[in-house]
Amino acid sequence: MAEFPKLKTGAVVQYPMTRELRIKTRVLPFIDGSEQRYLMEKPRRRWVIQLDALDEGEAARIDEFVRQHFETLESFLFTDPWSGATYARCVVEGSGHGFAAASATVCGMSLTIAEEAD
């Protein structure tokens, strides 16, 4: 399984970035006013990544990786920058990724990575 490419520094992302934990629950209300809650599916993680200072090589490598995974819809491994844990079955979320050249040698990109539901 492919792994999300690392930057030249060895890091997975640049800061700032955000992460979320999505939890889908169901609530059953009872006549006495009490409720019971339960998980509908396993909690999923989601990372919103803004890469602002990429060189041309890093930008090209990440752009190629993202394009390939949009075309094949294949999942990949992603390492959480906060915990260092590697999560399998991640995908690039959305319909595309933003890509811009800030100068002749500096590029930027924004994308969202999410764990797939089981």
Secondary structure as UniProt FT lines:
FT   TURN            8..9
FT   STRAND          17..22
FT   STRAND          25..29
FT   TURN            31..32
FT   STRAND          35..39
FT   STRAND          44..54
FT   HELIX           56..72
FT   STRAND          76..79
FT   TURN            81..83
FT   STRAND          86..101
FT   STRAND          107..115
//
